[in-house]
Amino acid sequence: MTSGYVTGVEIRFTVLTCSARIAGELAMTYTSSTGVMALRGAPNHQLLFADTTPACKGLWADGDVATLTANLGVVTPAGGVVHPAVTGS
């Protein structure tokens, strides 16, 4: 298992008149044998809300911590079935 973090994560969304941006970084682990990259928030690797519009008041505010958890299957080449091997940390 290889661990680290992913930087430059940015998500923009709009729901009715509320729009915001979520940006930051996530902790990551990758398991070569399964090809699964797990992304999680962590104390030192967070996603934060920014650019929230007034319509978001009461839901989210700039600086609020967003929670994202994902397990991604990684294969190479695109559409393939071979899991890339990653070494190091």
N, C-alpha and C positions, 0 to 999 in steps of 0.2 A: 504494500500500500504506500502510495506517495501522498504527501500532504503539502499544502501551501495555501495560497489565496488568489482570487481573481480580482483584478482591479478594473476600473473603467466601466463598471456595470451602470447602465442608465435605462430607465423605463419611464416612458411618458404615457399618461392616460387621461381620458376625459369621460366623465359620467354625467350626462345632462349638462349642467352649467359649471360643474366642479371639474377642474383640471389641475394636475400636479405632475411633478417629476420626482422620481426616486433615483438616487445616485449614491455610489460608494463602492464598497468591495465586500466580497463574501469569502468565508473560509471554504477550502476545497479539499476533498480526498479523492484519489483515483486508484482503483483496483485494476491492475493490468489483466488479471485472470478473467474478470467478468466484463471489463470494459465499461464499468459504471463510474461516472464522476458525480460525487455527491456535493452539493452546494448548500451551505448553511450560514446563517448569521452567527456571529461570535462577538464577544465583548470588544475585541480589537479590530474587527472587520464587520462594519455595519453599513446598512443602506439607510439613508436619511431622506425624508421628504423635503422638497424645495419647490419654489415657484407655485405654491398653492394659491388658488384663486379665492376670493371672498366667499364664494358659494360652498367651499369646503369647510367653512368654519364649523366647529363642533365635531367634525369627522377627523381631519388631519390638519396639522399646522407645520410650517417650516421648522425643521429640526427634529420632528418626531421620528422615532426609529421605526422602520418598516421591517416586517418579517417575511423572508422568502426561504423556502426549502424546496430543493429539486434534486432528483436523481436522473442523470442524463446518460443514455447509452452512447458510447463513442465507438465508431468503427471506421476503418480506412480500407480502400478509398470510399468516398461518399456512396452510400448504398451497399457497401460491402459487408462482409461478415467477420473480418479480421480485427481483433482488438489491438490497438497500438500498445506497445510496452513502454512504460515510462519509468525511469529510474532516478534516484536522487530525491531531494526534498527541499 
